[in-house]
């Protein structure tokens, strides 16, 4: 009786072994391409998942898994890189000018020189550097209303404002012991960035009772 049972079991195992091996090999090979049902009952083809996206053809392996670089991400990274290249020198120059203005405020005994970091206060502080009232700083904004009327007229007024602030810098130069004509450099590109540093970090001090 036992011999018949063992013989029957051995024959059954020999018959099922090829079927099991065939199912394993075909199942592994076709799994990436198989269609599965998601929670809504729809069929999802995982074989094509990762090969296409709304932004175009994407990279991946042969089975369709994985994503390649996104073109929009590359464009965004390029734009941010350009902005960073431009922003760093601009911020550096701005910090340098603010430090120079604070030093000039100390030399000219202008109170609260640190307020130049608000940027809005810079014209008013320059007027004070020159030994004039803060009210003269309002002239810096004189051209703004004219832009609502006529741009050409506003440009003429802006040119007058530039001339007035050049005069203020001439006064600042003379107050700190330099030639007043040095202030004309404020209308020269690059030189108008250097002059505040020269006034701020030189050994010259305020000349009291300066005559203009």
C-alpha positions in Angstrom: 0.0 0.0 0.0 2.8 2.5 0.9 4.7 1.6 -2.2 1.7 2.5 -4.4 1.3 5.8 -2.5 5.0 6.8 -2.9 5.0 5.8 -6.6 1.8 7.8 -7.3 3.3 10.9 -5.5 6.6 10.7 -7.4 4.8 10.5 -10.8 2.6 13.5 -9.9 5.6 15.6 -8.9 7.5 14.7 -12.1 4.4 15.9 -14.1 4.0 19.2 -12.2 7.6 20.3 -12.2 7.8 21.4 -15.9 4.6 23.3 -15.5 5.8 25.1 -12.4 9.2 26.1 -14.1 7.4 27.3 -17.2 5.0 29.5 -15.2 7.9 31.1 -13.3 9.9 32.0 -16.4 7.0 33.4 -18.3 5.6 35.3 -15.3 8.9 37.1 -14.7 9.4 38.0 -18.3 5.9 39.4 -18.8 5.4 41.1 -15.4 6.6 44.6 -16.5 4.2 44.5 -19.5 1.2 43.1 -17.5 -1.9 45.1 -17.1 -3.1 45.5 -13.5 -6.4 46.9 -12.2 -6.2 49.9 -9.9 -8.6 50.8 -7.1 -11.1 52.4 -9.6 -11.3 49.2 -11.6 -9.4 50.7 -14.6 -6.6 48.9 -16.3 -3.2 50.4 -15.9 -0.4 49.3 -18.2 2.8 49.5 -16.2 4.8 48.5 -19.2 4.5 52.0 -20.7 4.7 53.8 -17.4 7.7 56.2 -17.4 8.2 56.2 -21.2 5.9 59.2 -21.9 4.9 62.3 -20.0 3.0 65.6 -20.8 6.4 67.1 -21.4 7.5 64.7 -24.1 9.6 61.6 -24.4 11.3 60.5 -21.2 14.3 58.3 -20.7 14.2 54.9 -18.9 15.3 51.4 -19.1 14.0 48.8 -21.6 11.1 47.8 -19.2 9.9 51.4 -19.1 10.9 52.2 -15.5 12.7 55.4 -14.5 12.6 59.0 -15.8 15.1 61.0 -17.8 15.9 64.7 -17.4 13.0 67.1 -17.7 13.5 69.8 -20.3 11.5 72.4 -18.2 13.8 71.7 -15.3 16.9 72.3 -17.4 15.4 75.6 -18.7 14.6 76.7 -15.1 18.1 75.8 -13.9 19.7 77.8 -16.7 17.6 80.9 -15.9 18.4 80.7 -12.2 22.1 80.3 -13.0 22.0 83.5 -15.1 20.1 85.4 -12.4 22.6 84.2 -9.8 25.6 85.4 -12.0 24.0 88.8 -12.3 22.8 89.1 -8.7 26.0 88.4 -6.9 28.0 91.3 -8.4 25.0 93.6 -7.9 24.6 92.7 -4.3 28.4 93.1 -3.8 28.4 96.7 -5.2 25.3 97.6 -3.2 26.8 96.4 0.1 30.0 98.3 -0.7 28.1 101.6 -1.4 26.0 101.2 1.8 29.2 100.8 3.9 30.8 103.8 2.2 27.7 105.9 2.9 27.7 104.9 6.5 31.4 105.9 6.8 30.7 109.2 5.1 27.9 109.8 7.6 30.3 109.2 10.5 32.8 111.6 9.0 30.2 114.4 8.4 28.6 113.8 11.8 25.3 112.9 10.1 23.1 111.1 12.7 21.6 107.7 12.0 23.7 107.0 9.0 22.7 103.4 9.1 19.3 104.3 7.7 20.9 104.2 4.2 20.3 100.5 4.3 16.6 101.3 3.6 17.7 102.8 0.3 14.9 105.3 0.4 16.9 107.4 2.9 19.9 107.7 0.7 19.0 111.0 -1.1 18.2 112.7 2.2 21.5 111.5 3.8 23.4 112.8 0.8 21.8 116.2 1.3 22.9 116.1 4.9 26.5 115.0 3.9 26.6 118.2 1.8 25.7 120.3 4.9 22.1 121.0 3.7 18.7 120.3 5.1 17.1 116.9 4.7 14.4 118.5 2.7 16.7 118.8 -0.3 16.6 115.0 -0.6 13.0 115.3 -1.9 14.4 116.7 -5.2 15.5 113.2 -6.0 11.9 112.3 -6.6 11.0 115.5 -8.5 10.8 113.8 -11.9 8.4 111.1 -10.9 5.1 113.1 -11.3 6.2 114.3 -14.8 6.3 110.7 -16.1 2.5 110.8 -15.8 2.4 113.9 -18.1 5.2 113.6 -20.6 8.2 111.3 -20.7 10.3 113.9 -22.5 9.6 116.5 -19.8 10.3 114.0 -17.1 13.7 113.2 -18.8 14.6 116.9 -18.7 13.6 117.2 -15.1 15.6 114.0 -14.3 18.7 115.6 -16.0 18.3 118.6 -13.7 18.0 116.3 -10.7 21.3 114.6 -11.7 23.0 118.0 -12.0 21.7 119.0 -8.5 23.0 115.8 -6.9 26.3 116.2 -8.7 26.5 119.6 -7.0 25.8 118.0 -3.6 28.7 115.6 -4.1 30.9 118.5 -5.0 30.0 120.0 -1.6 30.6 116.6 0.1 34.1 116.5 -1.5 35.0 120.0 -0.3 33.7 119.3 3.2 36.0 116.3 3.5 39.0 118.2 2.3 39.1 117.3 -1.3 38.7 119.5 -4.4 35.1 120.2 -5.0 35.6 119.4 -8.7 36.2 115.8 -7.8 32.4 115.6 -7.3 32.0 115.8 -11.1 33.1 112.2 -11.2 29.6 111.2 -10.0 28.4 111.7 -13.6 31.1 109.3 -15.0 30.2 105.6 -15.1 32.4 103.4 -12.8 34.1 106.5 -11.3 30.8 107.3 -9.6 31.2 103.9 -7.8 34.8 104.6 -6.8 34.3 108.1 -5.5 32.1 107.2 -2.4 34.8 104.7 -1.4 37.6 107.3 -1.7 35.6 109.7 0.4 34.7 107.1 3.0 38.0 105.3 3.5 40.5 108.1 3.0 42.2 109.7 6.0 40.6 113.1 5.3 38.3 114.4 8.0 35.5 116.9 8.0 36.6 120.5 7.4 34.6 122.8 9.7 33.0 126.0 8.4 33.6 125.1 4.8 33.0 128.0 2.4 31.2 127.4 -0.8 
